[in-house]
Amino acid sequence: MTVATILPRAMLAGAFALTWAGGAFAQELNLYTSREPGLIEPLLNAFTEETGVVVNTVFLKDGVAERVASEGESSPADVLMTVDVGNLADLTEQGLTQPVDSKILQDSIPANLRDPGNQWFALSMRARVVYAAKDLELDKITYEELADPKWKGKVCIRSGQHPYNTALISAYIAHNGAEQAKEWLTGLKANLGRKAGGGDRDGAKDILGGICDIAVANSYYVGLMRSGKGGDEQRAWGDAIKVILPTFEKGGTHVNISGAAVAKYAPNKDQAVQFLEFLVSDEAQKLYGAANFEYPVKPGVALDPIVASFGDLKVDPTPLTEIVTYRKQASELVDEVGFDN
């Protein structure tokens, strides 16, 4: 059961805090999320079926932090779910979350993919990969090599100011420092086959169209294209490329995440923690892959066949909490080198 709006916390704390279901009162929790409804509803339904806890959902395209902050102590939100580590860090920095002491979460999620103070937790991953033309003689590449002049006029990428790319640039700073990151961005810009822009799937489209040979994009879009979920035209884009999992010269493949936190004033904290723990179960982790072709954060969970075809993912061990500290500097570097101009 999902609804577009939920009652004020004062009412939830009273008689209306419980839902009559099948002749008995059922527990519930209130979820604020920026994730698309179609992606998480299978997870919500599975959680309710297993636990009996009803999830009342508010879908917010953006502005989760602003909504919760404006509601203050009267906020009915129990769980805050969003995409991009930067958004999760913002929630914590604004004092909108609370720590969760859960052995299940700590054992299931690698330390580099969760807040060290247990304020937020990754639930799924998407890798920042390279799409390459199928007939291109290339089977491995580092992020550093994307600035090699041999790729001049052959690279496609979306705006440098998009969160997907500012996160990658932040990771580059974490590995190589700001000065080298500036040089890298300058070299990468010189290699662009067109102005930075569009979406990640446009990289595959432009490889098929001969505009570029390689593109920097997220892994899960390949599943959306090749599976036919985006239609026959996008299937052709996905079939025109191969996926390469790049790494830093002294690290692994950069990933970003979807994740969640328990709201600071959660009226149903126990149910909120139960929900997060369910989301790292084998069942839920498989559902993430089926819904959006994402990588599970829990080690050992089977991958969707399309995702598995990319090869073995070696996740960069740099803590996301370190990477996120360079977001502002990354954004400034994008403007400084005129990357999007």
Summary of the structure (lengths in Angstrom):
residues: 341
radius of gyration: 20.8
end to end distance: 46.0
largest distance: 69.5
contacts: 1173
relative contact order: 0.19
helix: 45%
strand: 19%
